[in-house]
Amino acid sequence: MFRKDYKSLAIIAAVLTTATAAVALALTGYSREVQSKQAKALAAASTEAYETEQYIGLGEADFQSISSGVMGAQSSAHKKQKLTLLLSSLDHDIRMMVVDENGNLVKNQDFHVFITGDNDTGEYQDSDMDGVIYAGNLPSGKYSVRLEALEGFNVPKSQTVKVRNHITYNTIADITALIRSEADIDASKEDTADIGESDDGSLLESGEIDLSSGTIGIDVSKYNKDIDWEKVKASGIEFAIIRLGYRGSSTGVLVEDPYFEKNFAGAKAAGVKRGVYFFTQALNEQEAIEEAEMVAAFVEPSELSTPVFLDVETAHGRGDLISADQRTANINAFCKALEEKGYKAGVYANKTWFNKYINTDALDGWKIWLAQYKVKSPTWKGHYDAWQYSSKGHVDGISGYVDLDLNLSLN
């Protein structure tokens, strides 16, 4: 369930008076949230046909969803797959994603897009047939984007997008069109985060870890399964940082953690202070801003007692391959996008990643959540605001192990 209200699309719908439920199937080109509302409207409709086009008001980052029309009473509409073209522009570029009526990228098709500026038109091809087309090094200004007609598909009409001459962080509208549940994806290939820290629990059992300052909390995700939050609170746990979602390490799809809503509501009901984190596999700032917008779609700043953390660790996937400079730029983009929406933000990683794979000195003052196990106190020389000190914790109300954290200065 998304926690922010997005403006509904303006829809002019009509069907033949003799239309049956089969006509409603032509409406599947819209997001899942809108489909149910449209189905109810169609039950009372009594005119001939409809065609709708979607325009989304943009912020500085200029994101548009352009949907093709469907003639509900014509048999040809049932034979063609309806496409939507998702456009975004971050910095002298346009990224174009071709998605189907379920919001999935359309792959294995030779899509061609024509981009027209003030003086000329350029043609761009989806050469790797992954459903994503990228146009870079564009002068700032307005561009018209048109997807070339392709047999078997209803393609959207052309639309304009603004290209900026600098990076902006006023983020994307209607990111919900890109968010999936784990029922839609292969989680075994997409959810592959690996912090790269081993923990035998011996220091925790012996009581040798220095917990003399700060408050004790936990971080949880789907792997902790069902949690009795009343027991967690009674055990002395002060806060919980809950995984909201992740970007897939294989395809880059945005996915909600299947236990997020239950955990977030349960912690609130029990009086446990809440924070959230998001596991990134962003390849660039644009994708990092998408991840920030997904967080903003689920939670409000007022609901959180700790910063929103970007979880940066190995996944043996797409995010491992980028440079430290790019990874650092992604972190700054994610945090800045959230900061401009009223959130506090930070980054989570282990000592090795902070030292080798993130340019920590180039981070823009974000909160630091450090993971380091099997030490009495962290050996990392940099500043940190929270310390994940064990993955072998036992807390009443949680079956199996749970990560334990020390909050030093997150508030």
Secondary structure, DSSP 8 states (H G I E B T S, - for coil): --SS------------TT--HHHHGGGTTS-HHHHHHHHHHHHT--SS-----------TT-EEEEE----TT-HHHHHSEE-EEEEE-SSS-EEEEEE-TTS-B--S---EEEEE-SS-EEEEE-TT-SSEEEE-S--SEEEEEEE---TTEE----EEEEE-SS---S--S-GGGGEE-GGGS-HHHH---B------SHHHHHT-S--SSSEEEEEE-GGG-S--HHHHHHTT--EEEEEEEEE-TTT--EEE-TTHHHHHHHHHHHT-EEEEEEE---SSHHHHHHHHHHHHHH--GGG-SS-EEEE--B-SSGGGGS-HHHHHHHHHHHHHHHHTTT--EEEEEEHHIIIIIS-GGGS-S-EEEEE--SSSS----S--SEEEEEEEE--TTS-S-EEEEEESS--
